[in-house]
Amino acid sequence: MALKKTLNLLKKPFGNLYFLMFLNGFLLASLFYFKMEAAYENGLFLSIKTSIDNRVDANDTQDSIVVKAMDACHTLMADRASTFKNWGTLGPQVNFFHPASVDLMTAGGACGSYSEVLARILQTYDYPIRIAQMKANGTFAAHNIVEVKTDKGWAVLDPTFNAYFVRPDSRLASFQDVKNNWDFYAKQVPAGYDLAYRYEDVRYSNWSKVPVIFPAIKGTLNLMIGKEKADTISIRTYLLKIYTIYFYLALFLYIPVLLFTIKRIVKTQLFPSQDIPFTFNNLVKYLRLPSRVHTF
C-alpha cells in the first residue's frame, strides 16, 4: 500500500507538462555543462602530455617516458598544497564532483591528489594504470601511489615524492619487486622521503567501503575472473574522467524523459481524451483528423 501511494505521488509531477519541460531543460543544461567540463579537462591533460612529449627524444623508452610524466606531475603540484589548504571551501566541484582538474589545481588531497593527476596524465598515453593504496604501519591506504604497465611490465611510481625504483637489470621496479627487497630499493629513495612507506603491502580497491554491496560485487568478480585478478582491480581509475561519467548518466536519464515528454505533448495536443491509449494506430488516426487546439 505504501509503495502504491509513493508511485501515485511520483506520477503527479510527471503528468504535468510544465514540470516535464522544466526537467527536460534541467537535464539538457546538465548535459551541456558536463560535456563542456569534460572537454576542458581533456584539453588540460592533453596540454600536459604535449609538454611532456616536447621533452621526449629518440632514446626514450616507455619506462623513461612515464618517469618524465611523473616528474611533470610533481613539478606542477609540489607547491600548491600549502596555498590551497582550505580546498574544501571551493564549492561543489570539490565536495561533489571532485574532478582530477581540481586535484591538479590544489593538490589538496595530498598523495591522493598526486596519484589521481599522474594516473590521469598516463591515461592520455593509453597505458594501463591502477591507483594503489599502500599499507604502512599495519594500515592500508596510508599512502597512495600509481602503477603503470609499460612494454616491460608493471612499474610503481610515487608522484608525491617523485620517486621510482630501478631494478639491477635497469628496468623500472614493480611494487612486488620493492616489497621483496626493500633494503636494496630503500637506498634509491629521494631526499625527504618518508621511510614509513616501506612497501609492506598493497590493495587497489577498498572492497569494504560500502557494506554488503561492495563485498557482493567483489565475490561475484572472484567467481567470474578469479580472485587474483579481481584483487588488482582499481575502481578509482575508472572514475578519473568524472565529468564524462556524469554526462552519460545525464544522457541515460534525459532520453527516456524526452521521449515521455513528447508522448505527453502528443496526447495533450492531438488526442481528444487522455484516456485513449497511446498506440501507433491511434497516432495515425488522430493525425489524419482536423487539427485540434489544446492547451497544456
MINU-187082 format. One record per residue (C-alpha): residue in three letters; z, x negated, y. Coordinates in steps of 0.25 Angstrom, whole numbers, plus 5000, padded with zeros to 4 digits. Each point is the difference from the previous one (the first is absolute). Example, Ala and Ser with C-alpha at 12.3 -4.5 7.8 and 13.67 -1.06 7.14 Angstrom:
REM residues 2
Ala503149514982
Ser499849945014
This chain:
REM residues 296
Met500050005000
Ala500449895010
Leu498749934996
Lys499250125003
Lys500650025014
Thr499849865003
Leu498550014997
Asn499950135008
Leu500649935012
Leu499049894998
Lys498850104999
Lys500350065014
Pro499749885009
Phe498749974991
Gly499650145002
Asn500049985015
Leu498749945006
Tyr500649945012
Phe501049924991
Leu498849964991
Met499249955012
Phe501249925005
Leu500249944986
Asn498649965000
Gly500149945013
Phe501249924997
Leu499449954987
Leu498749965006
Ala500849935011
Ser500849924990
Leu498749964993
Phe499549945012
Tyr501349935003
Phe500149944986
Lys498649965000
Met500149935014
Glu501349934996
Ala499449964987
Ala498749945006
Tyr500949935011
Glu500949944989
Asn498849964991
Gly499349935012
Leu501349935003
Phe500249934987
Leu498549974999
Ser500149935013
Ile501149924994
Lys499249974988
Thr498849955009
Ser501049915007
Ile500449944986
Asp498649994996
Asn499749925012
Arg500949894995
Val499450004986
Asp499049894996
Ala499249974988
Asn501149924993
Asp501050125000
Thr500350074987
Gln500650144998
Asp501449944999
Ser499849925013
Ile499550135007
Val501250084996
Val500949895005
Lys499250015014
Ala500250155000
Met501549984998
Asp500149905011
Ala499250095009
Cys501050114997
His501249925002
Thr499549945013
Leu499750145005
Met501350064997
Ala501149895001
Asp500450025014
Arg500050155000
Ala501250054993
Ser500949955011
Thr499250085010
Phe500050134992
Lys501450014995
Asn500150155003
Trp498750034994
Gly500650134994
Thr499950065014
Leu498549995001
Gly499750144995
Pro499450074988
Gln499049884998
Val501249924995
Asn500950114995
Phe499050094993
Phe498649934998
His500449865000
Pro498649934999
Ala499849864998
Ser499649985014
Val501450035005
Asp500549894990
Leu499049915006
Met500450035014
Thr501550004999
Ala500449924987
Gly501250105000
Gly500150014985
Ala500249854998
Cys499549954987
Gly499550154997
Ser499149995013
Tyr499549864997
Ser499650044985
Glu499350135004
Val499249935011
Leu499649894991
Ala499650104989
Arg499250085010
Ile499349875004
Leu499749964986
Gln499550144997
Thr498849975010
Tyr499649894990
Asp500150104988
Tyr501049914993
Pro500950074990
Ile501450005006
Arg501450054998
Ile501250005008
Ala501249944992
Gln501550035002
Met500749874997
Lys501450004993
Ala501049915007
Asn501549994998
Gly499850114989
Thr499450105009
Phe498650055000
Ala499250015013
Ala500849905006
His498749945005
Asn498550045000
Ile498949914997
Val498550024997
Glu499249974987
Val498549985001
Lys499049984989
Thr498949905003
Asp499049944990
Lys501149914995
Gly501050114997
Trp501250065007
Ala500649925011
Val501350035007
Leu500149995016
Asp501250025009
Pro499550035014
Thr501450015006
Phe500249854998
Asn498549974999
Ala500349944986
Tyr499149984988
Phe500249914988
Val499049914993
Arg500049974985
Pro499849864995
Asp498550034997
Ser499850045015
Arg499950154998
Leu500950105007
Ala501250034992
Ser500350144995
Phe501450075001
Gln500349974986
Asp499649855002
Val501049995011
Lys501150084992
Asn499849914988
Asn500149875008
Trp500850025012
Asp500549865001
Phe498649955001
Tyr499550105010
Ala501350005009
Lys499549875005
Gln498850075006
Val500750105009
Pro499849985015
Ala501149975010
Gly500950125003
Tyr499750074986
Asp501250084995
Leu500349934986
Ala500750134996
Tyr498650054996
Arg499949924987
Tyr499050094993
Glu501050054990
Asp499250134997
Val499050105006
Arg499650145000
Tyr498850075006
Ser500550145002
Asn501450065000
Trp499850114990
Ser501450055002
Lys499850035015
Val499750154997
Pro500850054989
Val499350084989
Ile498649995006
Phe499849855000
Pro500749984987
Ala499150104994
Ile498749945006
Lys500549864995
Gly500250064986
Thr498650065000
Leu499449875005
Asn500749934989
Leu499450094989
Met498649995007
Ile499849865003
Gly501249934994
Lys501349965006
Glu499649855003
Lys498850055009
Ala500850115006
Asp501149915004
Thr499049925009
Ile499550135008
Ser500349985015
Ile500150145006
Arg500149955014
Thr498649934999
Tyr499450144998
Leu500750055013
Leu499549895010
Lys498950085005
Ile500950115004
Tyr499150075011
Thr498950014990
Ile500950064990
Tyr500550105010
Phe498550035004
Tyr499750044986
Leu501250084998
Ala499750085013
Leu498650024995
Phe500550054987
Leu500850105008
Tyr498950035010
Ile498950044991
Pro500750124993
Val500650055013
Leu498649995007
Leu499450084988
Phe501150105000
Thr499850025015
Ile498550024999
Lys500350104989
Arg501050085009
Ile499149995012
Val498850064992
Lys500950114994
Thr500650045014
Gln498649995008
Leu499150054989
Phe500750094989
Pro500450145005
Ser501349994992
Gln500949894997
Asp500350064986
Ile498549984996
Pro500049884990
Phe499349875006
Thr498949994990
Phe498549945001
Asn499550144998
Asn500850065011
Leu499749895009
Val498550024998
Lys500250155001
Tyr500750005014
Leu499149895005
Arg498950104999
Leu500750115007
Pro499950015015
Ser501049905006
Arg501350065004
Val500949955011
His501449964996
Thr501249945006
Phe501049904994
